[in-house]
Structure formats: structure tokens, C-alpha cells
Amino acid sequence: MRVLFVTSQFPADPARSVTGSFKRMRMWLDAIRSTGAALEMLFFTPSNADASPESAARLSRALADQWGISGEVVLCPLESTGDVSGLFGRIWPAFALSKHPPFEPYRGKRQAEAMAEAVSRSPDVVLFFKLHGATTRWTCRGQAKVLLDLDDIEHLKFVREVSQPPRWLAKPLRYLWAPSLWWGERSAIVRSDRAFVCSVGDRDYLRRAMGVNNVSVIPNAAARVEDHPPSAEPNVLFVGTFGYPPNRVAAEYLVSEVWPRLSRLRPEARLLIAGPRPEAVPSFRTPPSGVTFTGFVPDLDALYARTRVFCCPIQSGGGTRVKVLEAASHGIPVVSTPIGAEGIDLVPDREIVLRRGAEELAAACAELLADPERAQRLGALGRDRVRALYSRDAVVGRMAAMLTGDAPS
């Protein structure tokens, strides 16, 4: 079997590519490896990235050394047609997905040629990871099975993000772009033999809203880790990559709205904001007392071992949050907004705490800091649930079965 893996997620440095999307990508690559298939990876790279054959060879070696993934790597830089700026840039996205700024660079001649060349090598399976790559101009002429992992439902994520900071007078006009994104997403699903989302809720929504029946659930997952005792440090943690708007907005909300209330309730508490690009968070420049931006953390297990409570104040985005699964897998009690824990089957107030608004989030974190027995009990129940439902090994096995056609739809 030969698999062509096409993605807009570019792991320029595999050692630092540890966000939720990259972890899901890596599960698919591990699943492909487990089938013994020959693998070709087509990465659409930023326009300023080195896409030379030498760079592709270096990435191939890095993926083999750091991820254990062997395969041919092809790099295709993105290119903008230059027709999505100014007045027309505000109008055209309402009529075509190809004019949405995040998707427009995938519609060029260079991307179509890269896809055509990859397909000419007769893959048995073409797996698009994320919607962006699937919007390139391509055809398999019925030769290959086409799979699409949406990960996030892009039109839902887009609509939610329009309502979030930063805000400006004309921003609500972007809601007019949503129908073309909805239609483009549906078209990509229909062109696929099977599409995948992270949760039953997302699957049922697409079946109901789009009338599509070829959508299956492949959940996000967390690797099993060794049990460790609760941290003696009163640390509250949030993890994310802050180049991603929902994480950036959530971190700012946590620092500016939740933290002042929490620190008044529990003066001994400390807030850790971990992840790359912390400078994108406005509060990074002058963090309040008790707040630490750690930047990229190479050893998250050690950071989780120092964490008493994990707080996920996500207000937008889509899919399911790997960070919630990982924190719970470490036995750490999780306090989250409903959107932050969306699609994750943890029982509220038994295996996770769900709250809305800064006052409620702060009070929930303070209560867990003040009640170690309840925190430990909630963390242990959440850990057991994640191990039962979101085992990484089990999910990789399901992915492999989908690739080989051995799994039920």
C-alpha cells in the first residue's frame, strides 16, 4: 500500500512541533507506519520557508530521527494571488472559499502542480490532514481512496472567532463569509470517501447540518503516563501555542480577568502560562504579580508534575482540546469553559469542572486549591476516564484500520 499524506501543518522543527494538531498528525503518521505502507508526505509550507530539495531531505531525516517516521518528503511553498486585499478582499470571501485569506494561497498553479505530481505516483490512499490542503485543485480520477481529517470544523471555528477579540467596527461583516466556508467544507467532505472529526457531537452536527453520511469519529488522545502524587506547589496552568488566536485570547482572558479574582481568593496561588510565542499575548509585556510566562517547555511531563489545577478558559475554536486530555491523563483536576471541554466525554463535577465567566472559573480553581482531597479525587477519576476512552494506542489502531479498510464506518 502507498499513502500520500497531504497537510497544511508544517513541522519545520519536529522537536518543537508538539501542539494538539501536530500530535494528531503524528498519530496518523504512526498509524501509517504500523500498516507497513510506503509513505509520501506533501507539506504546504509558508511562502518564506526554504522548500528546496535539500530542505526536504533535512526534514525527512528529522522526522525519522525524532518521530520515527520514514517516508519521502515534498515541500510546496504557498503563494498568494494577491487578490484578497483591499475592498475586494472584504467582498470576495463571501462568494468563494478560495478567496478566504487562510485558504486562498492553496489555490495557485504551484499547489495544483505539486498535487498532480504526487497523485501521478499512484497512491492507494490520499489522506488530507486539515481542510486547507484538500482545497487545492486536484483529482485522483477514482484511483485512490480519499480520506479527509477535518480535525476542527472550520466554519464553526471561524464564526466563533469573529466574536472574539480583537474587535473593530467592520469585523461583524465577516459573518457574511461563513456561508462560502460552509459550502467549501461540505464540498471537500463530499469529495472524500470518508471524513473524520474529533467527537460524536461534531459528527452528528455535520450529518444534520450538511446532510453528509460519510463522517466518522476519530477522537484526539493522550499517551498513558506514570501516576504521580499531586503537586505541593499551588500552581494553576494553561498550555497552548499563542500564535493560534483561540489560545491567545484565552490566555489574555485568564491573566486579565480570571487571575485577579483567583489571586484575591488564594493569594498563595501562582499562574503558569506555557507555550511558544507568548509575546503574542498582550499581558506578556507586563505580567501581573504571580503570573509567569514560561515560553516553550520541552518537558511538559515535568511541568504537569508541578501543577495543582489546570485551567482552560477557551472561548472559541473547534475540535477537541488535546491539552485537556493531557492534563487529565496526568491526574490533574481540570477547570474549563464548556467550549474548552467540548466533545470530551468527562462527567461535569465528577471528572471535570465546567464553569462560565471569570468569577466562576476563579472560584472553581480556588476551591480545588483549598481542598486537596477533592482535587485529588476529581483528578484521579478524570485520569481513569481518559485512559478508558482516549488511549493513544487504541486511537492509532483505529486510524490504521481506517487506512486499510478494516474498520466499520
C-alpha positions in Angstrom: 0.0 0.0 0.0 1.2 3.5 -0.8 -0.2 6.5 1.1 0.0 10.2 0.1 -0.2 12.4 3.2 -1.1 16.0 2.4 -1.2 18.7 5.0 -1.0 22.4 5.7 0.6 21.7 9.1 4.3 22.2 8.5 6.6 20.8 11.2 9.6 23.0 10.4 11.2 21.7 13.7 9.7 18.4 14.6 11.2 18.6 18.1 9.1 21.7 18.8 6.0 20.7 16.9 4.1 19.5 19.9 0.8 21.4 19.7 -2.5 19.5 19.5 -2.7 19.5 15.7 0.8 18.1 15.4 0.1 15.4 18.0 -2.9 14.4 15.9 -0.8 14.4 12.8 1.7 12.3 14.4 -0.9 9.7 15.4 -1.9 9.4 11.7 1.8 9.0 10.7 2.2 6.4 13.4 -0.9 4.6 12.1 0.5 4.6 8.5 3.8 3.3 9.8 2.0 0.4 11.6 0.5 -0.7 8.3 3.9 -1.0 6.6 2.7 1.3 3.8 5.1 3.3 1.7 4.6 7.0 2.7 4.9 10.3 0.8 4.3 13.5 2.7 3.4 16.7 0.8 3.7 19.7 3.1 2.4 23.1 2.1 4.9 25.5 3.7 4.9 29.2 4.4 5.9 31.3 1.4 9.2 32.3 3.1 10.2 28.8 4.1 13.1 27.0 2.4 11.3 24.5 0.1 14.4 23.2 -1.7 15.1 19.5 -2.2 17.9 19.9 0.4 15.4 21.2 3.0 13.0 18.4 2.2 15.8 15.9 2.8 16.7 17.5 6.1 13.1 17.4 7.2 12.8 13.7 6.1 15.9 12.9 8.3 14.5 14.9 11.2 11.1 13.1 11.1 12.9 9.8 11.0 15.2 10.7 13.9 12.7 12.5 16.2 9.3 11.0 15.3 10.4 7.6 13.9 8.6 8.3 10.6 10.2 7.3 7.4 9.0 8.5 4.0 9.6 10.8 1.1 9.1 14.5 1.8 7.9 17.0 -0.7 7.7 20.7 0.2 5.5 23.2 -1.7 5.5 26.8 -0.7 2.3 28.7 -0.5 1.7 31.6 -2.9 -0.9 34.3 -2.8 -2.5 35.5 -6.0 -2.7 39.0 -4.4 -6.4 39.4 -4.9 -7.6 39.2 -1.3 -6.6 42.6 -0.1 -8.3 46.0 0.0 -12.0 46.3 -0.7 -12.2 43.2 -2.9 -10.5 41.3 -0.2 -13.5 42.1 2.1 -16.1 41.2 -0.5 -14.8 38.1 -2.4 -14.7 35.7 0.6 -18.5 35.9 0.9 -18.7 34.2 -2.5 -15.9 31.6 -2.6 -13.8 29.6 -0.2 -10.8 30.2 -2.5 -10.9 33.9 -1.6 -10.8 33.4 2.2 -7.4 34.6 3.3 -6.4 31.4 5.1 -7.4 29.2 2.1 -6.5 31.4 -0.9 -2.8 30.5 -1.0 -3.7 26.8 -1.6 -5.4 27.5 -4.9 -2.4 28.5 -7.0 -0.9 26.8 -10.0 2.1 25.7 -8.0 -0.1 23.8 -5.5 -2.1 22.2 -8.2 1.1 21.0 -9.9 2.5 19.6 -6.7 -0.7 17.7 -6.1 -0.8 16.4 -9.7 2.8 15.2 -9.5 2.2 13.4 -6.2 -1.0 11.8 -7.5 0.8 10.6 -10.6 2.8 8.2 -8.4 -0.4 6.2 -7.9 -1.0 6.3 -4.2 -3.6 3.8 -2.9 -4.8 6.3 -0.2 -4.7 10.1 -0.2 -5.1 11.4 3.3 -5.7 15.1 3.7 -4.9 16.3 7.2 -6.9 19.6 7.7 -9.2 21.2 5.2 -6.7 23.6 3.8 -4.8 21.1 1.7 -8.0 19.5 0.4 -8.9 22.8 -1.2 -6.1 22.6 -3.7 -7.1 21.8 -7.3 -6.6 18.0 -7.7 -8.2 14.8 -9.0 -7.4 11.2 -8.4 -9.7 10.0 -11.2 -11.1 7.3 -9.0 -7.7 5.7 -8.5 -7.2 6.1 -4.7 -9.3 6.1 -1.6 -9.6 9.7 -0.4 -9.7 10.4 3.4 -10.1 13.8 5.0 -9.3 14.5 8.6 -11.0 17.9 9.4 -9.7 17.9 13.0 -11.6 21.2 13.5 -14.9 22.1 11.8 -13.6 25.2 10.1 -16.8 27.2 9.6 -17.8 26.8 13.2 -14.3 27.8 14.4 -14.5 30.8 12.1 -17.9 32.1 13.3 -16.8 31.8 16.9 -13.5 33.6 16.3 -15.3 36.6 14.7 -17.0 37.3 18.0 -13.7 37.3 19.9 -11.0 40.0 20.4 -9.5 41.9 18.8 -12.6 43.7 17.7 -13.1 46.5 15.2 -16.1 48.3 13.7 -16.3 46.3 10.4 -15.4 42.9 11.9 -19.0 41.6 12.2 -19.2 41.8 8.4 -17.0 38.7 8.3 -20.1 36.7 9.3 -21.0 37.1 5.7 -18.0 34.9 4.8 -19.4 31.9 6.7 -21.7 30.5 4.0 -19.0 30.1 1.4 -16.8 28.5 4.0 -19.6 26.1 5.0 -20.2 25.2 1.3 -16.5 24.7 0.6 -16.1 22.5 3.7 -19.2 20.4 2.6 -17.8 20.1 -0.9 -14.5 18.7 0.5 -16.3 16.2 2.6 -18.5 15.0 -0.3 -15.4 14.6 -2.5 -13.9 12.3 0.2 -14.6 8.6 0.6 -14.6 9.2 4.4 -14.1 12.3 6.6 -13.1 12.4 10.2 -13.9 14.7 13.2 -12.9 14.6 16.8 -16.2 14.0 18.6 -19.6 12.5 18.3 -21.1 15.9 18.6 -19.2 17.2 15.6 -20.1 14.1 13.6 -23.8 14.5 14.4 -23.7 18.2 13.6 -22.2 17.6 10.2 -24.7 14.9 9.4 -27.6 17.0 10.4 -26.5 20.4 9.1 -24.8 19.3 5.8 -26.7 16.0 5.0 -23.5 14.0 4.8 -23.2 10.4 5.9 -19.5 9.7 5.3 -18.2 11.3 8.5 -16.7 9.2 11.3 -15.2 9.9 14.7 -11.5 9.6 15.4 -11.0 11.2 18.8 -8.0 13.0 20.0 -6.0 11.1 22.5 -3.4 11.2 25.3 -0.5 8.8 25.9 -0.5 6.9 29.1 1.9 8.4 31.7 3.0 7.2 35.1 0.9 8.1 38.1 2.5 10.8 40.3 1.4 12.4 43.6 -0.4 15.8 43.5 1.9 18.7 43.3 2.7 20.5 46.6 3.0 23.8 44.6 -0.2 25.9 44.3 0.3 26.3 40.5 -2.5 26.8 38.1 -1.5 26.0 34.5 -2.7 26.9 31.0 -0.8 25.4 27.9 -1.1 26.5 24.3 0.6 27.8 21.3 -0.2 31.5 21.2 0.1 32.0 17.5 -3.3 30.4 17.5 -6.0 33.0 18.2 -8.3 31.0 20.5 -5.3 30.2 22.8 -4.1 33.8 22.7 -7.5 35.2 23.6 -7.9 32.5 26.3 -4.5 33.3 27.9 -5.2 37.0 27.9 -8.7 36.4 29.5 -7.1 34.2 32.1 -4.4 36.7 33.0 -6.6 39.9 32.9 -10.0 38.6 34.1 -9.7 35.3 36.0 -6.3 35.8 37.7 -7.1 39.0 39.7 -10.2 37.2 41.2 -8.3 34.0 41.8 -5.3 35.7 43.5 -7.7 37.5 45.8 -9.3 34.2 46.8 -6.0 32.3 47.1 -3.0 34.7 47.5 -0.5 31.8 47.6 -1.6 30.7 44.1 0.7 31.0 41.0 -0.3 31.1 37.4 1.8 29.5 34.7 1.2 30.3 31.0 3.2 27.8 29.0 3.8 27.5 25.2 5.5 29.1 22.3 5.0 32.7 21.1 4.0 34.1 24.5 4.8 37.6 23.2 1.5 37.4 21.2 -0.4 37.6 24.4 -0.8 41.3 25.4 -0.2 40.7 29.1 3.2 39.1 28.3 4.8 42.6 28.2 3.8 43.5 31.8 2.6 40.3 33.6 0.8 40.8 36.9 2.5 39.6 40.1 2.2 35.8 40.5 2.0 35.2 36.7 4.8 33.5 34.8 5.0 33.1 31.0 7.4 30.1 30.6 7.6 30.1 26.8 8.2 26.8 25.0 8.6 23.9 27.5 10.5 20.9 26.2 9.4 18.6 29.1 5.7 19.0 29.6 5.6 16.0 31.9 7.8 17.8 34.4 5.6 20.9 34.2 2.4 18.9 34.8 4.1 17.3 37.8 4.3 20.8 39.3 0.7 21.7 38.6 -2.2 21.5 41.1 -5.0 22.7 38.8 -5.3 23.0 35.0 -7.5 25.9 33.8 -8.8 26.0 30.2 -10.7 29.2 29.6 -11.1 28.7 25.9 -13.9 30.9 24.3 -13.7 29.8 20.7 -12.0 27.3 18.3 -13.2 23.8 17.3 -12.4 20.1 17.6 -11.4 18.9 21.0 -8.6 20.2 23.1 -5.6 17.8 23.5 -4.4 19.9 26.4 -7.5 19.0 28.4 -6.9 15.2 27.7 -3.2 15.5 28.6 -3.8 17.4 31.9 -6.5 14.8 32.9 -4.2 11.9 31.9 -1.7 13.3 34.5 -4.3 13.2 37.2 -4.6 17.0 37.3 -8.1 18.3 38.0 -9.3 20.4 35.1 -11.4 23.6 35.3 -12.7 24.6 31.8 -15.3 26.5 30.0 -17.9 24.4 28.2 -16.3 25.2 24.8 -12.8 24.3 26.2 -14.0 20.8 27.0 -16.4 20.5 24.0 -16.5 17.0 22.6 -14.7 15.4 25.5 -16.7 12.8 27.4 -15.9 13.7 31.0 -18.6 13.9 33.6 -19.1 17.5 34.9 -18.3 18.0 38.7 -17.1 14.4 38.9 -14.3 14.1 36.3 -14.0 17.8 35.2 -15.3 21.2 36.4 -17.2 23.3 33.8 -17.8 26.9 34.5 -18.7 30.1 32.6 -17.3 33.5 33.3 -14.3 34.8 35.1 -15.9 34.8 38.6 -17.0 31.1 38.3 -13.6 30.0 36.8 -11.7 31.7 39.5 -13.9 30.3 42.3 -13.6 26.8 40.9 -9.8 26.9 40.8 -9.7 28.4 44.3 -11.9 25.7 45.7 -9.7 23.0 44.3 -6.5 24.7 45.6 -8.2 24.8 49.0 -9.5 21.2 49.0 -6.6 18.8 48.1 -8.7 15.7 48.8 -11.4 16.8 46.3 -8.8 17.9 43.8 -7.1 14.5 44.0 -10.3 12.6 43.7 -11.5 14.6 40.7 -8.1 14.3 39.1 -8.0 10.5 39.6 -11.4 10.0 38.1 -10.6 12.2 35.1 -7.4 10.3 34.6 -9.2 6.9 34.6 -11.8 8.1 32.2 -9.2 9.4 29.8 -7.3 6.2 29.9 -10.5 4.3 29.2 -11.8 6.4 26.3 -8.9 8.3 24.8 -5.9 5.9 24.8 -3.4 6.9 22.2 -2.6 3.3 21.3 -6.2 2.5 20.7 -6.8 5.6 18.6 -3.8 4.9 16.4 -5.1 1.3 15.9 -8.4 2.7 14.8 -6.7 5.1 12.3 -4.7 2.2 10.9 -7.9 0.2 10.4 -9.5 3.1 8.6 -6.5 3.3 6.2 -6.6 -0.4 5.4 -10.4 -0.6 5.2 -10.7 -3.0 8.2 -12.7 -0.6 10.4 -16.5 -0.3 10.4 -17.7 3.1 9.1 
